[in-house]
Amino acid sequence: MTEWRKGEPKIWRWRIRARSSDGQMVTLGKYGTEAEARADHDRIIKDKSYRNVSLEPLTTA
């Protein structure tokens, strides 16, 4: 097994989704903490590159 696969998998708790200029829903990022997600969410809204930007909690499978 390669070195980078020996660690524990990252658990994502939040994601940012938005509608791109061509109308597709895209995931812009996944985050471990709400603070990280909120910071990027605010930046994306300020940039006005995407529409319908939402910050969503992820549920565990």
PDB file as gemmi writes it, atoms N, CA and C in Angstrom:
CRYST1    1.000    1.000    1.000  90.00  90.00  90.00 P 1                      
ATOM      1  N   MET A   1       0.843  -1.166   0.000  1.00  0.00           N  
ATOM      2  CA  MET A   1       0.000   0.000   0.000  1.00  0.00           C  
ATOM      3  C   MET A   1       0.900   1.245   0.000  1.00  0.00           C  
ATOM      4  N   THR A   2       0.484   2.266  -0.705  1.00  0.00           N  
ATOM      5  CA  THR A   2       1.294   3.483  -0.773  1.00  0.00           C  
ATOM      6  C   THR A   2       1.231   4.249   0.542  1.00  0.00           C  
ATOM      7  N   GLU A   3       2.225   5.109   0.760  1.00  0.00           N  
ATOM      8  CA  GLU A   3       2.331   5.860   2.011  1.00  0.00           C  
ATOM      9  C   GLU A   3       1.115   6.732   2.295  1.00  0.00           C  
ATOM     10  N   TRP A   4       0.593   7.420   1.283  1.00  0.00           N  
ATOM     11  CA  TRP A   4      -0.487   8.362   1.523  1.00  0.00           C  
ATOM     12  C   TRP A   4      -1.803   7.683   1.875  1.00  0.00           C  
ATOM     13  N   ARG A   5      -1.931   6.398   1.672  1.00  0.00           N  
ATOM     14  CA  ARG A   5      -3.167   5.682   1.998  1.00  0.00           C  
ATOM     15  C   ARG A   5      -3.159   5.070   3.390  1.00  0.00           C  
ATOM     16  N   LYS A   6      -2.086   5.229   4.136  1.00  0.00           N  
ATOM     17  CA  LYS A   6      -2.002   4.594   5.444  1.00  0.00           C  
ATOM     18  C   LYS A   6      -2.754   5.350   6.530  1.00  0.00           C  
ATOM     19  N   GLY A   7      -3.025   6.622   6.334  1.00  0.00           N  
ATOM     20  CA  GLY A   7      -3.718   7.421   7.340  1.00  0.00           C  
ATOM     21  C   GLY A   7      -5.215   7.170   7.337  1.00  0.00           C  
ATOM     22  N   GLU A   8      -5.875   7.729   8.335  1.00  0.00           N  
ATOM     23  CA  GLU A   8      -7.323   7.628   8.414  1.00  0.00           C  
ATOM     24  C   GLU A   8      -7.964   8.471   7.315  1.00  0.00           C  
ATOM     25  N   PRO A   9      -9.102   8.039   6.796  1.00  0.00           N  
ATOM     26  CA  PRO A   9      -9.769   8.841   5.763  1.00  0.00           C  
ATOM     27  C   PRO A   9     -10.326  10.128   6.365  1.00  0.00           C  
ATOM     28  N   LYS A  10     -10.351  11.186   5.561  1.00  0.00           N  
ATOM     29  CA  LYS A  10     -10.866  12.479   5.996  1.00  0.00           C  
ATOM     30  C   LYS A  10     -12.384  12.396   6.071  1.00  0.00           C  
ATOM     31  N   ILE A  11     -12.948  12.915   7.139  1.00  0.00           N  
ATOM     32  CA  ILE A  11     -14.401  12.935   7.293  1.00  0.00           C  
ATOM     33  C   ILE A  11     -14.892  14.341   6.992  1.00  0.00           C  
ATOM     34  N   TRP A  12     -15.692  14.456   5.955  1.00  0.00           N  
ATOM     35  CA  TRP A  12     -16.240  15.746   5.552  1.00  0.00           C  
ATOM     36  C   TRP A  12     -17.560  15.974   6.262  1.00  0.00           C  
ATOM     37  N   ARG A  13     -17.734  17.122   6.862  1.00  0.00           N  
ATOM     38  CA  ARG A  13     -18.950  17.453   7.603  1.00  0.00           C  
ATOM     39  C   ARG A  13     -19.811  18.498   6.891  1.00  0.00           C  
ATOM     40  N   TRP A  14     -19.202  19.300   5.998  1.00  0.00           N  
ATOM     41  CA  TRP A  14     -19.905  20.392   5.317  1.00  0.00           C  
ATOM     42  C   TRP A  14     -19.506  20.434   3.851  1.00  0.00           C  
ATOM     43  N   ARG A  15     -20.404  20.955   3.016  1.00  0.00           N  
ATOM     44  CA  ARG A  15     -20.063  21.181   1.618  1.00  0.00           C  
ATOM     45  C   ARG A  15     -20.740  22.457   1.135  1.00  0.00           C  
ATOM     46  N   ILE A  16     -20.135  23.033   0.087  1.00  0.00           N  
ATOM     47  CA  ILE A  16     -20.697  24.209  -0.554  1.00  0.00           C  
ATOM     48  C   ILE A  16     -21.113  23.794  -1.953  1.00  0.00           C  
ATOM     49  N   ARG A  17     -22.374  24.068  -2.286  1.00  0.00           N  
ATOM     50  CA  ARG A  17     -22.895  23.773  -3.618  1.00  0.00           C  
ATOM     51  C   ARG A  17     -23.442  25.057  -4.211  1.00  0.00           C  
ATOM     52  N   ALA A  18     -23.424  25.133  -5.545  1.00  0.00           N  
ATOM     53  CA  ALA A  18     -23.919  26.324  -6.224  1.00  0.00           C  
ATOM     54  C   ALA A  18     -24.274  25.976  -7.661  1.00  0.00           C  
ATOM     55  N   ARG A  19     -24.928  26.929  -8.312  1.00  0.00           N  
ATOM     56  CA  ARG A  19     -25.270  26.779  -9.725  1.00  0.00           C  
ATOM     57  C   ARG A  19     -24.263  27.592 -10.533  1.00  0.00           C  
ATOM     58  N   SER A  20     -23.640  26.941 -11.507  1.00  0.00           N  
ATOM     59  CA  SER A  20     -22.627  27.605 -12.340  1.00  0.00           C  
ATOM     60  C   SER A  20     -23.309  28.443 -13.421  1.00  0.00           C  
ATOM     61  N   SER A  21     -22.520  29.187 -14.171  1.00  0.00           N  
ATOM     62  CA  SER A  21     -23.072  30.069 -15.207  1.00  0.00           C  
ATOM     63  C   SER A  21     -23.767  29.297 -16.325  1.00  0.00           C  
ATOM     64  N   ASP A  22     -23.402  28.019 -16.516  1.00  0.00           N  
ATOM     65  CA  ASP A  22     -24.074  27.212 -17.542  1.00  0.00           C  
ATOM     66  C   ASP A  22     -25.258  26.422 -16.991  1.00  0.00           C  
ATOM     67  N   GLY A  23     -25.628  26.673 -15.729  1.00  0.00           N  
ATOM     68  CA  GLY A  23     -26.838  26.081 -15.155  1.00  0.00           C  
ATOM     69  C   GLY A  23     -26.652  24.772 -14.412  1.00  0.00           C  
ATOM     70  N   GLN A  24     -25.449  24.264 -14.318  1.00  0.00           N  
ATOM     71  CA  GLN A  24     -25.226  22.993 -13.631  1.00  0.00           C  
ATOM     72  C   GLN A  24     -24.992  23.220 -12.145  1.00  0.00           C  
ATOM     73  N   MET A  25     -25.490  22.297 -11.314  1.00  0.00           N  
ATOM     74  CA  MET A  25     -25.204  22.323  -9.878  1.00  0.00           C  
ATOM     75  C   MET A  25     -23.830  21.696  -9.679  1.00  0.00           C  
ATOM     76  N   VAL A  26     -22.971  22.404  -8.962  1.00  0.00           N  
ATOM     77  CA  VAL A  26     -21.615  21.921  -8.732  1.00  0.00           C  
ATOM     78  C   VAL A  26     -21.285  21.980  -7.248  1.00  0.00           C  
ATOM     79  N   THR A  27     -20.439  21.062  -6.799  1.00  0.00           N  
ATOM     80  CA  THR A  27     -19.915  21.111  -5.445  1.00  0.00           C  
ATOM     81  C   THR A  27     -18.602  21.867  -5.510  1.00  0.00           C  
ATOM     82  N   LEU A  28     -18.521  22.958  -4.749  1.00  0.00           N  
ATOM     83  CA  LEU A  28     -17.340  23.815  -4.797  1.00  0.00           C  
ATOM     84  C   LEU A  28     -16.302  23.430  -3.757  1.00  0.00           C  
ATOM     85  N   GLY A  29     -16.697  22.676  -2.749  1.00  0.00           N  
ATOM     86  CA  GLY A  29     -15.738  22.255  -1.751  1.00  0.00           C  
ATOM     87  C   GLY A  29     -16.383  21.440  -0.656  1.00  0.00           C  
ATOM     88  N   LYS A  30     -15.566  20.648   0.031  1.00  0.00           N  
ATOM     89  CA  LYS A  30     -15.986  19.872   1.197  1.00  0.00           C  
ATOM     90  C   LYS A  30     -15.055  20.239   2.334  1.00  0.00           C  
ATOM     91  N   TYR A  31     -15.612  20.320   3.544  1.00  0.00           N  
ATOM     92  CA  TYR A  31     -14.873  20.861   4.679  1.00  0.00           C  
ATOM     93  C   TYR A  31     -15.109  20.022   5.930  1.00  0.00           C  
ATOM     94  N   GLY A  32     -14.124  20.041   6.794  1.00  0.00           N  
ATOM     95  CA  GLY A  32     -14.216  19.320   8.054  1.00  0.00           C  
ATOM     96  C   GLY A  32     -14.917  20.107   9.142  1.00  0.00           C  
ATOM     97  N   THR A  33     -14.821  21.433   9.084  1.00  0.00           N  
ATOM     98  CA  THR A  33     -15.447  22.265  10.123  1.00  0.00           C  
ATOM     99  C   THR A  33     -16.353  23.315   9.485  1.00  0.00           C  
ATOM    100  N   GLU A  34     -17.318  23.749  10.262  1.00  0.00           N  
ATOM    101  CA  GLU A  34     -18.244  24.767   9.775  1.00  0.00           C  
ATOM    102  C   GLU A  34     -17.525  26.102   9.557  1.00  0.00           C  
ATOM    103  N   ALA A  35     -16.543  26.409  10.391  1.00  0.00           N  
ATOM    104  CA  ALA A  35     -15.819  27.672  10.260  1.00  0.00           C  
ATOM    105  C   ALA A  35     -15.092  27.761   8.916  1.00  0.00           C  
ATOM    106  N   GLU A  36     -14.444  26.672   8.497  1.00  0.00           N  
ATOM    107  CA  GLU A  36     -13.763  26.642   7.198  1.00  0.00           C  
ATOM    108  C   GLU A  36     -14.772  26.830   6.064  1.00  0.00           C  
ATOM    109  N   ALA A  37     -15.872  26.106   6.167  1.00  0.00           N  
ATOM    110  CA  ALA A  37     -16.901  26.172   5.135  1.00  0.00           C  
ATOM    111  C   ALA A  37     -17.525  27.559   5.074  1.00  0.00           C  
ATOM    112  N   ARG A  38     -17.814  28.145   6.220  1.00  0.00           N  
ATOM    113  CA  ARG A  38     -18.441  29.472   6.268  1.00  0.00           C  
ATOM    114  C   ARG A  38     -17.519  30.536   5.647  1.00  0.00           C  
ATOM    115  N   ALA A  39     -16.223  30.439   5.896  1.00  0.00           N  
ATOM    116  CA  ALA A  39     -15.268  31.399   5.335  1.00  0.00           C  
ATOM    117  C   ALA A  39     -15.273  31.337   3.806  1.00  0.00           C  
ATOM    118  N   ASP A  40     -15.214  30.133   3.238  1.00  0.00           N  
ATOM    119  CA  ASP A  40     -15.242  29.995   1.776  1.00  0.00           C  
ATOM    120  C   ASP A  40     -16.601  30.390   1.212  1.00  0.00           C  
ATOM    121  N   HIS A  41     -17.671  30.030   1.911  1.00  0.00           N  
ATOM    122  CA  HIS A  41     -19.029  30.386   1.488  1.00  0.00           C  
ATOM    123  C   HIS A  41     -19.159  31.896   1.343  1.00  0.00           C  
ATOM    124  N   ASP A  42     -18.705  32.634   2.333  1.00  0.00           N  
ATOM    125  CA  ASP A  42     -18.782  34.097   2.305  1.00  0.00           C  
ATOM    126  C   ASP A  42     -17.939  34.676   1.175  1.00  0.00           C  
ATOM    127  N   ARG A  43     -16.766  34.089   0.947  1.00  0.00           N  
ATOM    128  CA  ARG A  43     -15.900  34.554  -0.135  1.00  0.00           C  
ATOM    129  C   ARG A  43     -16.536  34.308  -1.504  1.00  0.00           C  
ATOM    130  N   ILE A  44     -17.148  33.151  -1.692  1.00  0.00           N  
ATOM    131  CA  ILE A  44     -17.779  32.810  -2.970  1.00  0.00           C  
ATOM    132  C   ILE A  44     -18.953  33.741  -3.252  1.00  0.00           C  
ATOM    133  N   ILE A  45     -19.743  34.033  -2.236  1.00  0.00           N  
ATOM    134  CA  ILE A  45     -20.863  34.954  -2.417  1.00  0.00           C  
ATOM    135  C   ILE A  45     -20.351  36.352  -2.769  1.00  0.00           C  
ATOM    136  N   LYS A  46     -19.276  36.778  -2.119  1.00  0.00           N  
ATOM    137  CA  LYS A  46     -18.702  38.093  -2.381  1.00  0.00           C  
ATOM    138  C   LYS A  46     -18.168  38.193  -3.818  1.00  0.00           C  
ATOM    139  N   ASP A  47     -17.566  37.094  -4.331  1.00  0.00           N  
ATOM    140  CA  ASP A  47     -17.025  37.070  -5.694  1.00  0.00           C  
ATOM    141  C   ASP A  47     -18.119  37.113  -6.766  1.00  0.00           C  
ATOM    142  N   LYS A  48     -19.317  36.654  -6.437  1.00  0.00           N  
ATOM    143  CA  LYS A  48     -20.474  36.630  -7.360  1.00  0.00           C  
ATOM    144  C   LYS A  48     -20.210  35.810  -8.619  1.00  0.00           C  
ATOM    145  N   SER A  49     -19.421  34.734  -8.501  1.00  0.00           N  
ATOM    146  CA  SER A  49     -19.160  33.881  -9.655  1.00  0.00           C  
ATOM    147  C   SER A  49     -20.209  32.791  -9.839  1.00  0.00           C  
ATOM    148  N   TYR A  50     -20.941  32.485  -8.776  1.00  0.00           N  
ATOM    149  CA  TYR A  50     -21.946  31.424  -8.807  1.00  0.00           C  
ATOM    150  C   TYR A  50     -23.269  31.954  -8.267  1.00  0.00           C  
ATOM    151  N   ARG A  51     -24.349  31.272  -8.660  1.00  0.00           N  
ATOM    152  CA  ARG A  51     -25.675  31.616  -8.164  1.00  0.00           C  
ATOM    153  C   ARG A  51     -26.161  30.514  -7.221  1.00  0.00           C  
ATOM    154  N   ASN A  52     -27.116  30.848  -6.374  1.00  0.00           N  
ATOM    155  CA  ASN A  52     -27.743  29.888  -5.454  1.00  0.00           C  
ATOM    156  C   ASN A  52     -26.703  29.141  -4.616  1.00  0.00           C  
ATOM    157  N   VAL A  53     -25.776  29.859  -4.044  1.00  0.00           N  
ATOM    158  CA  VAL A  53     -24.718  29.251  -3.229  1.00  0.00           C  
ATOM    159  C   VAL A  53     -25.322  28.798  -1.906  1.00  0.00           C  
ATOM    160  N   SER A  54     -25.078  27.542  -1.546  1.00  0.00           N  
ATOM    161  CA  SER A  54     -25.617  27.022  -0.290  1.00  0.00           C  
ATOM    162  C   SER A  54     -24.536  26.274   0.497  1.00  0.00           C  
ATOM    163  N   LEU A  55     -24.640  26.391   1.791  1.00  0.00           N  
ATOM    164  CA  LEU A  55     -23.763  25.685   2.718  1.00  0.00           C  
ATOM    165  C   LEU A  55     -24.590  24.563   3.326  1.00  0.00           C  
ATOM    166  N   GLU A  56     -24.168  23.319   3.125  1.00  0.00           N  
ATOM    167  CA  GLU A  56     -24.977  22.164   3.515  1.00  0.00           C  
ATOM    168  C   GLU A  56     -24.199  21.254   4.466  1.00  0.00           C  
ATOM    169  N   PRO A  57     -24.836  20.852   5.579  1.00  0.00           N  
ATOM    170  CA  PRO A  57     -24.192  19.838   6.423  1.00  0.00           C  
ATOM    171  C   PRO A  57     -24.311  18.473   5.748  1.00  0.00           C  
ATOM    172  N   LEU A  58     -23.299  17.656   5.883  1.00  0.00           N  
ATOM    173  CA  LEU A  58     -23.323  16.314   5.318  1.00  0.00           C  
ATOM    174  C   LEU A  58     -23.687  15.329   6.411  1.00  0.00           C  
ATOM    175  N   THR A  59     -24.533  14.382   6.078  1.00  0.00           N  
ATOM    176  CA  THR A  59     -24.891  13.345   7.044  1.00  0.00           C  
ATOM    177  C   THR A  59     -23.991  12.143   6.833  1.00  0.00           C  
ATOM    178  N   THR A  60     -23.745  11.412   7.891  1.00  0.00           N  
ATOM    179  CA  THR A  60     -22.922  10.211   7.780  1.00  0.00           C  
ATOM    180  C   THR A  60     -23.723   9.070   7.202  1.00  0.00           C  
ATOM    181  N   ALA A  61     -23.058   8.217   6.468  1.00  0.00           N  
ATOM    182  CA  ALA A  61     -23.745   7.101   5.810  1.00  0.00           C  
ATOM    183  C   ALA A  61     -24.090   6.020   6.817  1.00  0.00           C  
TER     184      ALA A  61                                                      
END                                                                             
